[in-house]
């Protein structure tokens, strides 16, 4: 009469457990044999240099920098309103559709294309006209406002 599967499976599991236990014991013995005996505390210490790299030598006290806690900024710095660049920009109308009432102006300094709507025009414009304008941020990006022709 044959053995049941339950007994056979149980024996296989026990064999696997015994094999794992022996492998674990063998690895433990290898680690003990390869470990460096008598490591001192100084050998285990790691230092961080002035650039943030981990080294085995202590930092040089002559390279020490003093940092004030007030100078440290946490988070995104706020936009300062003191940065007032030239508000009035100059550019060339690259495209303007009178029937639809919008177009684009290419800024002569930054070479960016700025959207312009017919409601923001002071003078009527056409393609390739030189204009002066101011930029305001709209819902979809920068918009040209107070657009005037340059003669």
Buried (B, 14 or more C-beta within 10 A) or exposed (E): EEEEEEEEEEEEEEEEEEEEEEEEEEEEEEEEEEEEEEEEEEEEEEEEEEEEEEEEEEEEEEEEEEEEEEEEEEEEEEEEEEEEEEEEBBBBBEEBEEEEEBBBBBBEEEEBBBBBBBEBBEEEBEEEBBBBBBBEEEEEEBBBBBBBBEE
